[in-house]
């Protein structure tokens, strides 16, 4: 990332007739302050599963893909850990299908497994944003849909991408 930043800075062209300034996105008319950053971080509302339930239903997504996403948010997919909890698998058989050696829970499989986490990194790179995946799937969905822009069309497009990635995994 440092090399990418250096490349971007090396290729940036300055304009002598334009004044440059730093801009703090949460308040574009005010400067950055630690107090403002603290207020921004503490005022963030963590999305609940109920708040993201409506985001899995999209008219351009097949119903079966939406159902998988809805079950994922509710932690009702037949992951090996869930099957073990129901007594259908032994404790020794709950390691991840990817072969990473960790237990196969929904959040581990979809957000933290070394094999599948690269998918989210590629997608972020493709849409031109950077970010860190949260530990909670509903937070991941909410954050992914609200990465860039606030237009309804952009959020709908990102919603489609998220649902497609979940279906693929």
N, C-alpha and C positions, 0 to 999 in steps of 0.2 A: 504494500500500500504506500510505503514511503517513496519507492521508486516511481510509482504511478503519480504521486503528488508532485515529485520533482519534475517529471515529464510534463505535467500540466502547467506547472509554473514556468518551465523553460520555454514552452511554446505559447505562453500567453502574451498577447500584444497589448501594450499600454496605449492609451489615447491621451495626448497632451491637453486636449480641450475638455476633458471629462474629469471631474473630481471623484476620486475613489474614497470609499468609506466602508467601514465594517457595519454590518446590519445584524441585529439580534432578531431572529425570525418571530419569536413569541410577541415581541413588541417592536415593530419596525420603525417606530417614531422615537424610540428611546434607546439609550445605550445599554449594553450588557452590564448587569450588576449581579453580584453573588446573591443578593436578596431576591432579585427577580428570578434568577435560576432556581433558587430554593422554592419560591412560591409556585413556579411552573411545575416543578417536580412533585411537590406535595399536594398540588391541587388536581393532579391527574387522577381520573377515576379509572380503576382497573375494571375492564369489561368482565362481566360475569357470563357464565354459560347461557343464561337466559337472555342476556343482551345480544349475544351473537347467534342465537337460535335462528333468527329470521334471515341471517346472512347465508345460510346454506341452501335456501330455497331460491332458485333463479330460473326464470322461464326458459332460458336457453340451455339449461343443463338437464340431462336425462334424470328422471326421478330416482333411478337406482344410484346414481352418483351423489345426489343430494342426501339420500338415506344413509349412505356410507359416511358422509361428512357429519351428518346429524348424530349418528351412532358414535363417531369418533369424539365429538364434543361431549357426549354423555358417558364416555369411557365404556361403551357397550360393544366394542368390536371383539371378535374372538382371538385376541392376542394370547400368547402362551401363558402370560401371567394371569389373565382373566380365566382362561380354561383351568389353570391350576387352582385358582380360588374356588371354582365350582366343583373341584374334585375330579376333573376329567383328565388331568395330567399330573404326573409326579413332579415334585420340586426339582429334581435333576433335569427335567425336560423343558425348563422355561427359558433356556438361553435363546438369544435373538436369532432369527432365521438368516440374518446376514453373516453370521459366523463371528461376530465381534466379541462374543463371550459374555456379554451383559444380559440381564433379564429382559425379556421382550414385553414391555409395557407400551401402551399407546403413545405416551409422550416420548418415551425413549426411541421407539421405532420411527415416529414421524418427525421428531425435532432434533434428536441428539445422536442417533446412530451414525457412525462415521460414513457408512455407505450411502444413507439417504439424505443426510444433512447437506451433502454437496449439491443436491438438486435445488434446494432453496438458495444456495449461494449462486448457482448458475442463473437462476431465474432473476434474482436481485441484480446481478450483473447485466442481464439482458434488458431489464426495464430501466437500468441506469440509476439504481439507488444502492445505498449501503446500509447495513443494519446488523443487529445481533438478534438471534432468535430467542424469544422469551422461553421460559420453562413451561408455561401453561399454553395449551393448545388454543383455547378461546382468545387469549391475549395475542397469540401468533396470528390468528385469523384477523382480528381487529386491526392489529398493527400493519399487517400485509395489505389490507384493503385501503388503509389510510396513509400509505407511504408517501405518495406524491399527489399533489393537487387535491382539490376538493370538489371537482366537477363530478356530477352524477355518472357521466359516461366513463370517466377514468376509474372511479370506484367499482363500477359494474365490470369493467374489463379486468381489473385486478381480482375481483371476486371470482370471475370465471377461471382465471389462471390458478388461483388457490384451490378451487374445487377440482380442477383437472389434475393438479399435482397430487392431491389427496387420493383421487381415484387411481392414479398411476401407481402410487406407493402401495 
